[in-house]
């Protein structure tokens, strides 16, 4: 076969062009490939995506344009610039909604609070705020958390101690927060945190959904949609996991409706309070916009389940690892805990409640520091409705995404000082021994602006009670050879869990 004249010349020209491009970028942090943009580099480094984002943003002054493949509108402006964050999240909030592409990527969330904009989002926020910050619900959650510590976590840890085995604390924290969140939302205790440590399909399904959502962020939309149509790869996992979530939540809703229709109501008002019951029975509280159908209830429950189970267990996991690997800080926390315990109760097993932890300033500061370094949601993205110019001078348009890397943001010297990578709770404590307020556009773990997390105080109430309880009653030692590394997901968990040995502190 005789190849047409010029074929080899064309191949040679392409090779020369690529070689010249690579040579020209030999010192670049991220290669910009012909046609493919920076996508190949992103995919090749996906296992270290958070650390890589930190490195690139640190060396580029806090803002970096990630160029996607030609013609697929995947250009993304990554930023940790506080002025840009404040502009996008607060002062020009209406021009930066979640957007239609966000809704597509997170379609499993339906029309829940995390996935909606404008009026529907406002309706969700009004409902959620009325529920979560209601004092009855706060007391209810505190009681449920105490019961789950007493009847779940403590017995499991005691069994681990007696057997002298290694345990994955990340798994225990996920079970704890799944149980308490399910109880808080539906009034049903699935009993996942028990000495049997039974299999939890719902939790595994959440993990698979979150991993698949992350992958959707880094490959072209046409590719993951093709995978979804063919039923292969991560999209196959996504479909199977979504069905599991739908089936479990549908069962909980059906169970609740039957209980209510049968008149099964607890005589104890506090014990009978849960969000699903209120959503079904008190619809008039939320105005004409509220829909009481099963689809709406499913979306509310799933969104709040992710908020309650995932973000809380992630925070507890990273907190415990940081404390265990910093003995001086661990001692300060324990000394502070000792000061709030009556002398007659010293040396006894103690489960802490919200009132007990209000005075634990250093413990609170340690949790803030863990959230700064290891935010449960390590990144988020926005898309402008209209072309705009950010305070940093960068131009953005509707064909671009804007990504905040909260993981990188917590490590920027320009934001947190020369010791930005150190675990240092003292940075959160004022001279008057109070928690220092940091603006949300600097400390973005609880979001910022109109979308600031509604459940912030509820979350601190739970994590401080758990943190004080386990550190007062037990010693934790890292298992030999265990590797701690972030996973690749929209929730920042540990890739290999948190494997530790546990011993009692009390006689």
Secondary structure per residue as TSV (DSSP state, phi and psi in degrees):
chain	resnum	aa	ss	phi	psi
A	1	X	-	360.0	131.4
A	2	X	-	-99.9	119.0
A	3	X	-	-75.4	143.6
A	4	X	-	-61.6	148.8
A	5	X	T	-59.6	133.0
A	6	X	T	101.0	-9.9
A	7	X	H	-63.1	-49.3
A	8	X	H	-65.9	-34.4
A	9	X	H	-64.2	-37.6
A	10	X	H	-66.1	-45.5
A	11	X	H	-60.0	-44.0
A	12	X	H	-61.9	-39.4
A	13	X	H	-64.9	-40.8
A	14	X	H	-64.5	-44.2
A	15	X	H	-61.9	-42.7
A	16	X	H	-64.1	-40.5
A	17	X	H	-63.4	-46.0
A	18	X	H	-65.4	-42.3
A	19	X	H	-62.8	-43.7
A	20	X	H	-63.5	-40.5
A	21	X	H	-62.1	-44.7
A	22	X	H	-67.0	-38.8
A	23	X	H	-64.5	-42.8
A	24	X	H	-63.2	-30.0
A	25	X	T	-103.2	20.4
A	26	X	T	-60.2	-22.0
A	27	X	T	-105.1	7.6
A	28	X	-	-72.0	146.3
A	29	X	S	-71.6	-35.1
A	30	X	S	-135.2	121.3
A	31	X	-	-69.6	138.0
A	32	X	-	-103.8	97.2
A	33	X	B	-77.3	145.9
A	34	X	T	-56.5	135.8
A	35	X	T	68.3	-44.8
A	36	X	T	-89.6	-8.2
A	37	X	B	62.6	-141.1
A	38	X	T	-98.0	5.9
A	39	X	H	-58.9	-44.7
A	40	X	H	-57.5	-41.5
A	41	X	H	-63.6	-41.1
A	42	X	H	-62.2	-44.9
A	43	X	H	-66.2	-41.8
A	44	X	H	-65.7	-26.7
A	45	X	T	-106.8	19.0
A	46	X	G	-61.3	-33.4
A	47	X	G	-68.0	-18.3
A	48	X	G	-122.9	34.8
A	49	X	H	-61.0	-38.7
A	50	X	H	-69.2	-45.5
A	51	X	H	-64.9	-36.3
A	52	X	H	-67.6	-40.4
A	53	X	H	-59.5	-43.4
A	54	X	H	-59.5	-46.9
A	55	X	H	-61.7	-48.4
A	56	X	H	-63.5	-46.2
A	57	X	H	-69.4	-32.5
A	58	X	H	-65.1	-40.8
A	59	X	H	-87.5	-6.7
A	60	X	T	-113.5	14.6
A	61	X	T	81.2	11.0
A	62	X	T	103.6	-5.3
A	63	X	E	-142.1	135.6
A	64	X	E	-148.0	132.7
A	65	X	E	-92.5	113.1
A	66	X	E	-92.0	114.0
A	67	X	-	-88.0	127.2
A	68	X	-	-90.8	-179.7
A	69	X	-	-59.4	152.4
A	70	X	T	-61.2	143.8
A	71	X	T	71.2	8.4
A	72	X	T	-117.0	6.3
A	73	X	T	53.4	53.1
A	74	X	-	-111.1	13.0
A	75	X	-	-61.8	137.8
A	76	X	E	-138.7	126.4
A	77	X	E	-94.2	110.6
A	78	X	E	-91.4	132.1
A	79	X	E	-145.7	148.1
A	80	X	-	-127.3	14.8
A	81	X	-	-70.0	115.9
A	82	X	H	-57.1	-34.0
A	83	X	H	-67.4	-37.0
A	84	X	H	-67.5	-42.5
A	85	X	H	-60.4	-46.4
A	86	X	H	-62.5	-41.5
A	87	X	I	-63.4	-45.2
A	88	X	I	-74.1	-42.6
A	89	X	I	-85.6	-20.3
A	90	X	I	-128.8	-70.5
A	91	X	I	-68.6	-27.9
A	92	X	T	-126.2	42.3
A	93	X	G	-53.8	-41.6
A	94	X	G	-66.4	-23.1
A	95	X	G	-85.5	-3.0
A	96	X	S	-131.4	65.5
A	97	X	-	-76.1	179.0
A	98	X	-	-62.3	-43.2
A	99	X	H	88.6	165.8
A	100	X	H	-67.9	-36.4
A	101	X	H	-68.1	-37.8
A	102	X	H	-59.3	-44.7
A	103	X	H	-62.0	-36.7
A	104	X	H	-66.5	-46.1
A	105	X	H	-62.9	-40.8
A	106	X	T	-101.6	33.2
A	107	X	G	-57.3	-27.8
A	108	X	G	-61.4	-24.0
A	109	X	G	-77.7	-8.9
A	110	X	T	63.3	-136.0
A	111	X	T	-102.8	38.3
A	112	X	S	-79.6	178.3
A	113	X	T	-63.7	-31.4
A	114	X	T	-78.7	-12.7
A	115	X	T	-118.3	3.6
A	116	X	-	-119.1	164.9
A	117	X	-	-131.4	167.9
A	118	X	H	56.5	-132.7
A	119	X	H	-64.9	-41.0
A	120	X	H	-64.3	-39.8
A	121	X	H	-63.4	-42.6
A	122	X	H	-62.2	-38.7
A	123	X	H	-62.3	-47.4
A	124	X	H	-59.5	-44.2
A	125	X	H	-66.1	-39.4
A	126	X	H	-63.1	-43.4
A	127	X	H	-65.1	-49.3
A	128	X	H	-63.5	-40.3
A	129	X	H	-63.8	-41.6
A	130	X	H	-64.2	-33.4
A	131	X	H	-80.6	-55.2
A	132	X	H	-68.0	-35.1
A	133	X	T	-97.0	11.8
A	134	X	-	-74.2	132.3
A	135	X	H	-61.4	-30.6
A	136	X	H	-62.7	-43.1
A	137	X	H	-70.3	-37.2
A	138	X	H	-63.4	-43.6
A	139	X	H	-65.0	-38.2
A	140	X	H	-62.8	-45.0
A	141	X	H	-64.8	-41.5
A	142	X	H	-60.6	-42.1
A	143	X	H	-66.0	-43.2
A	144	X	H	-63.3	-40.2
A	145	X	H	-63.7	-42.3
A	146	X	H	-61.7	-46.4
A	147	X	H	-63.1	-38.7
A	148	X	H	-71.5	-33.1
A	149	X	I	-67.1	-45.6
A	150	X	I	-69.3	-42.0
A	151	X	I	-102.7	-5.2
A	152	X	I	-122.1	-70.1
A	153	X	I	-66.6	-45.6
A	154	X	H	-61.1	-49.2
A	155	X	H	-59.4	-38.7
A	156	X	H	-65.5	-46.3
A	157	X	H	-65.0	-37.1
A	158	X	H	-62.7	-38.6
A	159	X	H	-66.7	-40.6
A	160	X	H	-60.7	-41.9
A	161	X	H	-61.8	-47.4
A	162	X	H	-65.1	-32.8
A	163	X	H	-88.0	-16.3
A	164	X	T	65.8	32.8
A	165	X	-	-101.3	163.1
A	166	X	E	-80.4	139.7
A	167	X	E	-128.4	149.0
A	168	X	E	-92.6	103.3
A	169	X	H	-67.7	-28.1
A	170	X	H	-61.5	-43.0
A	171	X	H	-62.8	-42.5
A	172	X	H	-64.6	-40.8
A	173	X	H	-65.5	-38.5
A	174	X	H	-63.7	-40.8
A	175	X	H	-65.4	-42.8
A	176	X	H	-59.3	-51.6
A	177	X	H	-73.2	-28.1
A	178	X	H	-65.7	-44.9
A	179	X	H	-62.6	-50.4
A	180	X	H	-66.2	-38.5
A	181	X	H	-67.1	-41.9
A	182	X	H	-62.8	-41.2
A	183	X	H	-64.3	-43.9
A	184	X	H	-64.6	-39.4
A	185	X	H	-82.6	-39.7
A	186	X	H	-121.7	-10.7
A	187	X	S	81.2	3.8
A	188	X	-	-109.4	130.5
A	189	X	-	-99.3	108.6
A	190	X	-	-72.8	-13.5
A	191	X	-	66.3	35.7
A	192	X	-	-73.5	-31.5
A	193	X	S	-91.8	90.0
A	194	X	S	-145.7	167.9
A	195	X	T	-63.1	-21.2
A	196	X	T	-76.1	-22.8
A	197	X	-	46.7	58.3
A	198	X	-	-69.4	160.1
A	199	X	-	-65.4	139.5
A	200	X	-	-123.0	91.1
A	201	X	H	-57.4	-37.3
A	202	X	H	-62.6	-45.5
A	203	X	H	-63.6	-43.7
A	204	X	H	-63.2	-37.0
A	205	X	H	-64.8	-40.1
A	206	X	H	-60.7	-44.1
A	207	X	H	-59.3	-44.8
A	208	X	H	-66.9	-39.2
A	209	X	H	-62.4	-44.7
A	210	X	H	-66.7	-36.8
A	211	X	H	-67.0	-41.0
A	212	X	H	-66.7	-37.4
A	213	X	H	-63.0	-40.0
A	214	X	H	-60.8	-45.1
A	215	X	H	-61.3	-34.2
A	216	X	H	-61.6	-23.5
A	217	X	H	-74.6	-23.1
A	218	X	H	-114.6	-0.3
A	219	X	S	-121.0	153.9
A	220	X	-	-56.4	145.5
A	221	X	H	-57.7	-38.2
A	222	X	H	-61.8	-31.9
A	223	X	H	-72.2	-50.1
A	224	X	H	-70.8	-27.8
A	225	X	H	-69.6	-35.9
A	226	X	H	-65.1	-42.0
A	227	X	H	-60.9	-39.5
A	228	X	H	-64.8	-41.4
A	229	X	H	-65.8	-39.2
A	230	X	H	-81.1	-17.9
A	231	X	T	70.9	46.6
A	232	X	-	-129.5	168.0
A	233	X	H	61.6	-145.6
A	234	X	H	-64.7	-27.5
A	235	X	H	-69.8	-29.6
A	236	X	H	-65.8	-43.1
A	237	X	H	-62.8	-41.7
A	238	X	H	-59.0	-46.4
A	239	X	H	-62.8	-47.2
A	240	X	H	-63.8	-42.9
A	241	X	H	-67.5	-39.5
A	242	X	H	-61.6	-39.3
A	243	X	H	-64.0	-38.7
A	244	X	H	-62.8	-46.5
A	245	X	H	-59.9	-45.7
A	246	X	H	-62.1	-43.0
A	247	X	H	-66.0	-43.1
A	248	X	H	-64.9	-47.0
A	249	X	H	-67.5	-39.0
A	250	X	H	-60.2	-39.1
A	251	X	H	-64.5	-39.6
A	252	X	H	-66.6	-40.3
A	253	X	H	-66.3	-45.0
A	254	X	H	-62.3	-41.1
A	255	X	H	-61.8	-43.7
A	256	X	H	-66.0	-43.1
A	257	X	H	-61.3	-39.9
A	258	X	H	-66.4	-43.5
A	259	X	H	-58.3	-43.5
A	260	X	H	-69.2	-39.4
A	261	X	H	-69.0	-29.3
A	262	X	T	-85.6	-1.2
A	263	X	T	74.6	23.2
A	264	X	-	-82.0	91.7
A	265	X	-	-127.7	132.6
A	266	X	-	-67.2	141.8
A	267	X	S	-71.8	-21.3
A	268	X	S	-87.5	109.4
A	269	X	H	-58.4	-43.6
A	270	X	H	-65.3	-41.0
A	271	X	H	-69.5	-29.4
A	272	X	H	-82.8	-3.8
A	273	X	-	-80.7	125.8
A	274	X	-	-152.3	158.9
A	275	X	H	-66.3	-40.9
A	276	X	H	-62.3	-42.0
A	277	X	H	-59.8	-45.1
A	278	X	H	-64.8	-41.3
A	279	X	H	-61.7	-37.0
A	280	X	H	-78.9	-40.4
A	281	X	H	-93.1	-23.2
A	282	X	-	-117.9	45.9
A	283	X	G	-62.6	-28.1
A	284	X	G	-66.6	-15.8
A	285	X	G	-70.2	-17.7
A	286	X	G	-112.6	7.9
A	287	X	-	85.6	177.7
A	288	X	T	-69.8	-21.2
A	289	X	T	-71.7	-20.2
A	290	X	-	-74.8	136.2
A	291	X	-	-114.1	131.6
A	292	X	-	-98.7	15.1
A	293	X	S	-75.5	168.2
A	294	X	H	-64.8	-32.7
A	295	X	H	-62.9	-45.3
A	296	X	H	-64.9	-43.3
A	297	X	H	-63.2	-41.1
A	298	X	H	-58.6	-45.9
A	299	X	H	-65.7	-41.0
A	300	X	H	-62.1	-48.9
A	301	X	H	-62.9	-45.4
A	302	X	H	-64.7	-44.5
A	303	X	H	-62.8	-43.0
A	304	X	H	-73.4	-28.2
A	305	X	H	-64.3	-43.9
A	306	X	H	-63.5	-43.0
A	307	X	H	-63.6	-42.3
A	308	X	H	-79.6	-40.7
A	309	X	H	-80.9	-50.6
A	310	X	H	-78.2	-50.5
A	311	X	H	-66.4	-37.5
A	312	X	H	-70.2	-45.6
A	313	X	H	-68.0	-34.7
A	314	X	H	-62.0	-45.9
A	315	X	H	-60.7	-45.5
A	316	X	H	-62.6	-38.9
A	317	X	H	-64.3	-51.3
A	318	X	H	-67.8	-36.8
A	319	X	H	-58.7	-49.8
A	320	X	H	-62.1	-42.4
A	321	X	H	-62.2	-44.6
A	322	X	H	-62.8	-42.3
A	323	X	H	-67.3	-44.9
A	324	X	H	-63.0	-33.8
A	325	X	T	-89.6	4.1
A	326	X	-	-131.6	79.7
A	327	X	H	-56.0	-32.7
A	328	X	H	-65.7	-36.9
A	329	X	H	-74.1	-38.5
A	330	X	H	-58.0	-42.3
A	331	X	H	-65.0	-40.9
A	332	X	H	-63.0	-39.9
A	333	X	H	-64.8	-44.5
A	334	X	H	-67.5	-36.8
A	335	X	H	-63.4	-40.1
A	336	X	H	-66.7	-42.1
A	337	X	H	-59.9	-42.3
A	338	X	H	-59.4	-34.4
A	339	X	H	-68.2	-25.3
A	340	X	H	-95.7	-2.2
A	341	X	S	-93.6	130.3
A	342	X	-	-56.3	143.5
A	343	X	G	-58.0	-32.8
A	344	X	G	-70.7	-15.0
A	345	X	G	-106.2	1.1
A	346	X	T	-65.7	143.2
A	347	X	T	83.3	5.6
A	348	X	S	-114.7	154.9
A	349	X	-	-59.7	133.6
A	350	X	-	-139.0	133.4
A	351	X	-	-108.0	125.3
A	352	X	-	-89.5	143.0
A	353	X	-	-112.1	175.6
A	354	X	H	-57.3	-42.3
A	355	X	H	-64.3	-31.2
A	356	X	H	-68.7	-31.9
A	357	X	H	-93.7	-5.3
A	358	X	T	-60.7	-29.6
A	359	X	T	-91.7	-0.8
A	360	X	-	-87.4	77.0
A	361	X	H	-67.2	-43.7
A	362	X	H	-66.7	-37.2
A	363	X	H	-62.1	-44.8
A	364	X	H	-59.1	-43.9
A	365	X	H	-63.3	-38.1
A	366	X	H	-65.6	-36.6
A	367	X	H	-68.4	-40.0
A	368	X	H	-59.3	-41.4
A	369	X	H	-67.3	-38.8
A	370	X	H	-64.1	-40.0
A	371	X	H	-67.7	-33.3
A	372	X	H	-65.8	-46.0
A	373	X	H	-80.3	-33.2
A	374	X	S	-133.5	71.8
A	375	X	-	-64.2	134.7
A	376	X	S	-56.2	-38.6
A	377	X	S	-105.6	102.0
A	378	X	-	-75.6	-15.5
A	379	X	E	-155.9	161.1
A	380	X	E	-150.0	160.3
A	381	X	E	-132.2	155.5
A	382	X	E	-130.9	168.8
A	383	X	-	-143.6	127.3
A	384	X	-	-71.5	142.8
A	385	X	S	-74.6	-40.3
A	386	X	S	-124.5	154.8
A	387	X	-	-54.8	145.5
A	388	X	E	-152.5	164.2
A	389	X	E	-121.9	121.8
A	390	X	-	-76.1	159.2
A	391	X	T	-54.6	-28.8
A	392	X	T	-73.7	-6.4
A	393	X	S	96.8	-3.0
A	394	X	-	-83.4	135.4
A	395	X	E	-88.1	139.6
A	396	X	E	-132.2	154.5
A	397	X	-	-143.2	170.3
A	398	X	T	-61.9	-15.5
A	399	X	T	-87.2	3.3
A	400	X	-	-115.2	151.6
A	401	X	E	-99.3	153.4
A	402	X	E	-118.9	122.2
A	403	X	E	-113.1	131.3
A	404	X	E	-99.0	128.4
A	405	X	E	-102.2	98.8
A	406	X	H	-67.2	-30.9
A	407	X	H	-60.6	-47.9
A	408	X	H	-70.5	-36.6
A	409	X	H	-59.6	-38.1
A	410	X	T	-71.7	-8.3
A	411	X	T	-115.1	8.3
A	412	X	-	-80.8	123.8
A	413	X	H	-62.7	-32.9
A	414	X	H	-65.7	-20.2
A	415	X	H	-102.5	-43.2
A	416	X	H	-113.3	-1.0
A	417	X	-	96.5	178.6
A	418	X	T	-64.0	-23.3
A	419	X	T	-98.7	27.9
A	420	X	T	-60.3	-26.4
A	421	X	T	-92.8	-0.2
A	422	X	S	-88.1	147.4
A	423	X	-	-86.0	102.7
A	424	X	-	-139.3	86.4
A	425	X	G	-57.7	-26.7
A	426	X	G	-57.4	-25.5
A	427	X	G	-65.1	-16.3
A	428	X	G	-97.9	1.9
A	429	X	B	-112.7	129.7
A	430	X	-	-83.0	173.5
A	431	X	T	-64.0	-22.6
A	432	X	T	-91.5	14.7
A	433	X	S	58.0	45.4
A	434	X	S	-123.4	161.4
A	435	X	B	-71.9	127.0
A	436	X	-	-73.3	132.5
A	437	X	-	-83.4	128.6
A	438	X	-	-115.7	134.7
A	439	X	-	-59.8	146.0
A	440	X	T	-65.4	-25.6
A	441	X	T	-76.6	-3.9
A	442	X	T	-106.2	-41.8
A	443	X	S	-112.5	93.0
A	444	X	-	-97.3	11.3
A	445	X	T	-62.9	-26.0
A	446	X	T	-109.5	26.1
A	447	X	-	65.3	-172.7
A	448	X	-	-151.9	164.5
A	449	X	G	65.5	-151.5
A	450	X	G	-58.7	-21.9
A	451	X	G	-96.4	16.4
A	452	X	-	-55.0	138.1
A	453	X	-	-56.2	125.0
A	454	X	T	-69.3	-33.6
A	455	X	T	-94.0	22.8
A	456	X	H	-57.5	-50.8
A	457	X	H	-67.7	-36.4
A	458	X	H	-61.7	-42.1
A	459	X	H	-62.6	-45.5
A	460	X	H	-63.4	-37.1
A	461	X	H	-58.5	-44.2
A	462	X	H	-73.1	-48.5
A	463	X	H	-67.7	-33.4
A	464	X	H	-70.3	-37.3
A	465	X	H	-65.2	-42.4
A	466	X	H	-67.1	-46.5
A	467	X	H	-59.5	-46.4
A	468	X	H	-65.0	-39.9
A	469	X	H	-64.0	-48.2
A	470	X	H	-73.2	-36.0
A	471	X	H	-75.3	-28.0
A	472	X	H	-75.0	-35.8
A	473	X	H	-98.4	-17.8
A	474	X	E	-139.1	155.9
A	475	X	E	-103.3	144.4
A	476	X	E	-125.8	134.7
A	477	X	E	-130.6	132.0
A	478	X	E	-61.4	136.3
A	479	X	-	-65.5	140.0
A	480	X	T	-62.2	132.9
A	481	X	T	81.0	-2.5
A	482	X	-	-72.5	131.5
A	483	X	-	-100.6	126.5
A	484	X	-	-103.2	122.2
A	485	X	-	-152.3	146.3
A	486	X	B	-66.1	149.6
A	487	X	-	-85.4	-177.3
A	488	X	S	-115.0	94.0
A	489	X	S	-163.3	173.2
A	490	X	S	-79.0	-11.5
A	491	X	S	-113.7	131.7
A	492	X	-	-84.1	88.2
A	493	X	-	-101.6	175.0
A	494	X	B	-86.9	131.4
A	495	X	T	-58.6	-38.6
A	496	X	T	-111.9	16.9
A	497	X	-	75.8	-175.5
A	498	X	-	-120.9	93.1
A	499	X	E	-88.8	121.1
A	500	X	E	-138.7	162.8
A	501	X	E	-104.6	144.3
A	502	X	E	-122.1	134.7
A	503	X	E	-132.7	153.0
A	504	X	E	-76.1	148.4
A	505	X	S	-96.4	-24.8
A	506	X	-	-99.8	151.2
A	507	X	-	-66.7	360.0
